[in-house]
Amino acid sequence: MNTVSAAGGPTGSTTGTFCGHCGEPDDGGLPTSERHQRCVELLTLEPPRYCAHCRRRMKVQVTPTGWSAECSRHGALIR
């Protein structure tokens, strides 16, 4: 199981290439653009919906104590 950062990408690994909230390409490590600023804000409150590595829609389960999201190719993210 992996843990994730507030941006929706796995911690301790290279940054993904897609936004965890909207699924659009991210800014490639540059400062957050206006387009993704709202996504960053939303990801602090809710789990990512798209895999940051492959842009696939993830299976998300929200529980009272946290959430889990699973990509069919990259496995589970837990927070």
C-alpha positions in Angstrom: 0.0 0.0 0.0 1.2 3.5 -0.8 0.5 6.7 1.1 -0.3 9.9 -0.8 0.6 13.6 -0.6 -2.0 16.3 -0.3 -1.7 16.8 -4.1 -2.9 13.3 -4.7 0.4 11.7 -5.8 2.3 9.0 -4.0 4.8 10.3 -1.4 8.4 9.3 -1.8 8.2 8.9 -5.6 8.5 11.1 -8.7 5.7 13.5 -9.3 2.9 12.1 -11.5 2.1 13.6 -14.8 -1.7 14.1 -14.2 -3.8 16.0 -11.8 -5.4 13.7 -9.1 -8.6 15.8 -9.1 -9.5 16.6 -12.7 -7.2 14.2 -14.6 -5.7 16.8 -16.8 -1.9 17.0 -17.3 -0.2 18.7 -14.4 2.3 21.5 -14.5 5.3 19.2 -14.6 6.7 20.3 -11.2 6.4 24.1 -12.0 4.5 26.3 -9.5 0.7 25.5 -9.5 -1.1 27.2 -12.3 -4.4 29.0 -11.8 -6.1 26.1 -13.6 -4.9 23.6 -10.9 -5.0 25.9 -7.9 -8.7 24.9 -7.3 -7.8 21.2 -7.7 -5.0 21.5 -5.1 -7.5 23.1 -2.7 -10.1 20.4 -3.3 -7.5 17.6 -2.8 -6.9 18.7 0.7 -10.5 17.9 1.5 -11.3 14.9 -0.7 -9.5 11.9 -2.2 -8.0 12.0 -5.7 -10.2 10.6 -8.4 -7.6 10.1 -11.1 -4.3 8.2 -11.0 -1.4 10.7 -11.1 0.7 8.3 -13.2 -1.7 7.0 -15.9 -4.9 9.2 -15.7 -7.2 6.3 -15.1 -10.2 6.8 -13.0 -9.7 5.2 -9.6 -12.0 3.2 -7.4 -12.4 5.4 -4.3 -13.9 4.3 -0.9 -14.5 6.9 1.8 -14.8 5.8 5.5 -15.3 7.8 8.7 -11.6 7.5 9.5 -10.1 8.2 6.0 -10.2 7.0 2.5 -8.6 4.6 0.0 -8.2 4.9 -3.8 -7.1 2.1 -6.1 -5.8 2.3 -9.6 -6.2 -0.9 -11.6 -2.5 -0.5 -12.8 -0.7 1.2 -9.9 -2.4 -0.2 -6.8 -3.9 1.3 -3.7 -3.4 4.7 -2.1 -4.3 5.0 1.6 -4.8 8.1 3.7 
